[in-house]
Amino acid sequence: MFMHPIWFLALALLPVAWFVFRPKTYIGHSNVVLVDRSVKQTWLHKIPFVLFSLAFIALVFALANPQARVQQGKNTIKSRDIILAVDISGSMSEVFDGKVPEKETGETELDKEFPTVAPPKNTPNYYGSQQDARIGKRRIDAAQAAIMRFVRNRYKVEAGDRIGILMFDDMPHWSWPLTDDLKMIYRKGIFVNQSSGGGTNFGNIEPGPIDAAAEHFDERGQSATKVLILVSDGEDSINPNAMDRLMDHIAHHNMRLYVISVGNKNTPADLDILNLATSVNGAIFRVQDAQSLVDCFDSIDQMERTPVEVDMQATYETRFYYFAAACIVFCLGAIVSETFIVHP
């Protein structure tokens, strides 16, 4: 591959040079011997131009900066496949009835690469009123804080987990597929609270977040341990048919369901999504309680990791110096031929 392939456009100058420097006149000869000598001399006169042309081609290749791939392959690690499904429906713009967990900082690569993000725009909330004073205090802010802590924890302990981010309201929207690049997942998590959608759909209308997660596990899942962490205020009902379908998805994919609730403190305990988590032997955590998040992390840590193959990051080495050396050699050859052959 070439880092600067635009330099190849310069090769179009070669035909121009040939046209400019081509022989334009012919000299007659009275002797056939002189004609033979002229033909030989004409062929010798072309040597410098050919060598200069080759030197120019080599220079163009050097400027294009060729790169050679020297490492690429597969690496086997023990991992779990984890999908973070974040509710971005309109109700998530309401004020969070609790304390939003504070952002953690430290001396990790995640902190060094933390991008600057503008505050969310003042858009109408679920009930039509403005939410300018609510920025940083909403349920979506609490949800973001929860997943940021989770990803940070996975990165710090070097768990080797593969994580994907799925956002949903009426329909699921993938922010990033399953990957072992937790820096990218952390970046994507920063923007979770930047948008607010419509209603909440856990699966009454296909596909819901569990349907999308099941399909993604089929397409990209590698680990036998599959985890779906659903962060929501739980404000949606699930009809019986949808409940049966979602339970089948979870059982068929051997999926462990965790629900992190960011609703009010008086949120009913019989919400359908909470009942679903209980019926499939999942777990429920409330984001108001920092210790509950720690328990969530510990619970996932106890789950078995299974071997998966991940792509190793390819590395490249520059090869421009080979072409630079060739350019120098051809230039020297052209100068020597011009000096000792064409004009001895």
Summary of the structure (lengths in Angstrom):
residues: 344
radius of gyration: 32.9
end to end distance: 42.7
largest distance: 114.0
contacts: 1038
relative contact order: 0.18
helix: 46%
strand: 19%
